[in-house]
Amino acid sequence: MKGIAIKVVVTAAIMALLVFGTDVPDLWIKAFHIIAVISWMAGLFYLPRLFVYHTEAGARTPQSETFKVMEEKLLRVIINPAMIATWMTGLWIGWSMYGLMAGWLHAKLLLVVLLSGYHGFLSASRKRFARDENTKSSKYWRMMNEVPTVLMIIIVILVVVKPF
């Protein structure tokens, strides 16, 4: 049952590509993109929150061991596949609809690269938690939890308003 929703979405996307080839309706790709983005963002919001609780539980406690499992599964089963699906569908949309030439799209891609870097930072942090090497406070992780919110707000404004 691990990651069944992600597997269903990826399977459906692959089947759509096989059935429709390069004529996959743009609305289906947009729908898969929105699903992937929502899943990715949910994970990016939840993982730092788990880090807050993990930090407060302390290292080498039964709660810490539970958080380690939760953090690893969240990354492996939800966040990583959702990021990959976001990039794949987003590049498809950008290429097919805008030829990757719109100014607002360049700005959005830069912000998505930053969001991907934040994702990598969280992944590396999870590994430190797994080794009981976290040196950051719960306050730090609360503040880090705001990073994806700020990036998401700017990205949504760029996509909807298309200011340039």
Secondary structure, DSSP 8 states (H G I E B T S, - for coil): -TTHHHHHHHHHHHHHHHHHGGG--HHHHHHHHHHHHHHHHHHHHHHHHHHHHHHHH-TTSHHHHHHHHHHHHIIIIIIHHHHHHHHHHHHHHHHHHHTT--HHHHHHHHHHHHHHHHHHHHHHHHHHHHTT-----HHHHHHHTTHHHHHHHHHHHHHHH---
